[in-house]
Amino acid sequence: MSESNAGSIYGDAEARRRRTLDAAAALLAEGGYSALTIRAVAKRAGTSTGLIYQYFADKQDIFMALLNEAIVGSMNRIAALPRDNGVAALLAAIIDDSARRWAQVGRMSAIWRDAEGDADPDRESLHEVHRIAALYDHGVLRAVTEAAEREGRTLLDDESVLPFLLSGLQGVAATIANNWAPHLDPSDLVSFSAGALTRAITLTEPGA
């Protein structure tokens, strides 16, 4: 392979994979999951179906790779959020970030609920989505725990705390992104929700 080809999309395996995922993301945004076919992705990416099959078994594998990327991106942003401003401020920042990205992640999550039911339970990419999602959940819990400790709060010792918190965060983000409460100022809804969630899942330590 020539030096020029090695630096091109045709000579760079990672670049080909990236071009495939970018093409798939564009098709999802335009036409939903039904628009995501191997032939359509190949055409949009300017490559062949044969090359795509070198990296992905089918369109479900492509979709799961995109979903993983979205989850990892959210996880990294949460990890970078400051802990020193308290739990409510941390939760407000997570809601703001989620609302801004709901157009992508929210749509993909809805598609995922349908796609997961059709997926082979032994599929490697399915297990990877579950693994990454569990890491995201753990990252949220760790961030909230750290913020609580610095604020003189403790999380309730109950296994329902995390699913309750995640559903609350996602629900508020969806409400803002879809404008389901047009009579409310989004910043007021975020502030109220973050405070309410904080009070629901934490206790103030004596003397704090």
N, C-alpha and C positions, 0 to 999 in steps of 0.2 A: 504493500500500500504506500502511495506517495505521501510526502510530508503534508502537502496541501489537503489531500483527502483525509488524513488523520485528524486534521483540525476542522473538518466540515461535519455537517449533520449526518452525512452518509458514512463517515469514517469513525464517528464518535458514538459509542453505544449509549452512553448516558445522555448525550444530546438527542439521540433518536427517541429514547424513552421519554425525555422531557417534552419533546415536540409532540409525541403521542398524547401525553397527559394534558398538555395545553389545548390541543385540538379537541380532546374529549370534554374538557371543562367548558369550552366555548359551545359545543353542541348541547351539553346539558343545560347551559344557561338559555340557549335559544329555544330548544324544543323538548326539554325534559328527558327522562330516561328512555322513552321510546325512540328518540332521535339518536341515541348512542348505539350505533351499529359499527362493527369492525370496518365495513366498507366505507361508511361515512367518515369515520375517524381517519382512515388511511387517506381518503381524498382531501380532507381538511389539513392533514399533516404533510401532504405532498410526498407520501411514501406508499409502499405496497402492503397489502393485507398480510403477505407472507412475513414481512419484517415485523409487523405488529405482533404476530403470533410467536415470534421469538422471545417476546417479553411478557405477554399476557395470554392466558388460556382462552379468554373470551371477554365479553363486555362487562361481565360482573367483576372480573379481576381488575379491569381498568377503573371501574367505579369505586371499588374498594380501595385501590391505591389513592385515588383522589380524596376519598373520605379520610383515609389515614393522614394524608398531608394536612387536611383542614384541622383535624383533631390535634396533631402535633403542633401546628401553628398556634392554636389557642392555648395549648399547654405551655408553650414557651413564653407567650405573652403573660400568662398568669404568673409564671415563675419569676418574671422580671418586675412585677408590680411591687411597690414599697409596702412594708408591713408596719411601719412606724406610725401610720395615721389612724390605726384602729380598724376593727372588723367592718364597720359600716362603710368606711371609705374604700376598703378593699373590695367589698361586695358591689359597691356602686361602680367601681372601675371595671369589674368583671361584667356587670350588666351592660355598661356603655360599650365595651368591646364586643360583646355578644350581639347587641342590637345592630351595630355597624356591619357586622359580618353575617347577619341572619339571612340576607339574600342568597348567600352561597351555602353556608352551613345548614341553615334551617331547611332549605329546599332539599339538600342532600340527605338530611336526617329523615325527612318524610319519605323520600325515595327508598332509603335504607330499610325502613320498616316493612316495605313491600318486597324489596329484593331479598332480604334476609330469609323470608319464608320460603323462597324458591331455591336458595343456595344449598349446595351439598354440605351437610354438617361437618364433613371431614376435609373440606376445602381449606388449604393453608392460608389463603388470603382472608378467609372468614375468621379464622383463629387470630390472625394478626390484627384485624379490626377490634376484636374483643380485647386483645392484649393492650392495644394502644388506648382504647376507651377506659380500661381499668386504670392505666397510668394517669390519664387525665383526671379521673375521679380522685385518685390518690393525691394528685397535685393540688387540686382545689382544697381538699381536706387539710393537707399540710400547710398551705398558705393561710387558711383561716385559723388553724391552730396556732401558727406563729404570730399572726396579728393579734389574736386573743391574748396570748401570753404577754405580749408587749403592752397590752392595754389593761392588764390586770383582770382579765376575764378567763373563764374556763369553758370549754365546750361541754355540753351535756353528754353524759356517758350513755348513749342510746344508739343502737344500730340504725334507727330511723333518721338520725340527724342528716347524714349525707344524702340519701335519696330525697328527703324533704327539701334540703337546701338546693340541690341541683334542679329539682322540678320548679322551685320558686324562681331561681335565677333565669331559667330558660323561659318560663312563662312570662315574666316581666319583659325580657328581651324580645320575645315574640310580639307582645302587646305593643311595644314601641315601634318595632320594625314594620308591623302591619297596620299601625295607626288604628288599633281597636278601641282606643280611648281618646278620640280627637278633642274632647272637651278638657283634657288634662295637659298641663305642661309636662313634657317628658322628663325634664330635670326634677320636677316635683315628685313625679311617680317613682323615679329612681331613688331619690333621697328617702321617701317614705318607705319604699319596699326594702331598701338596704337596712334601714333602721329596724323595721319590723322583723326581718329575718335574723338580724343580730340578737334582738331581744328573745326571739323564739328558740335559738340554739345555744345561747351562752348564759352563764351566770357571772355576776360581778363578784370577785373575791373580796372577802372582808378586809376593810382598810384600804382598798384600792381607790 
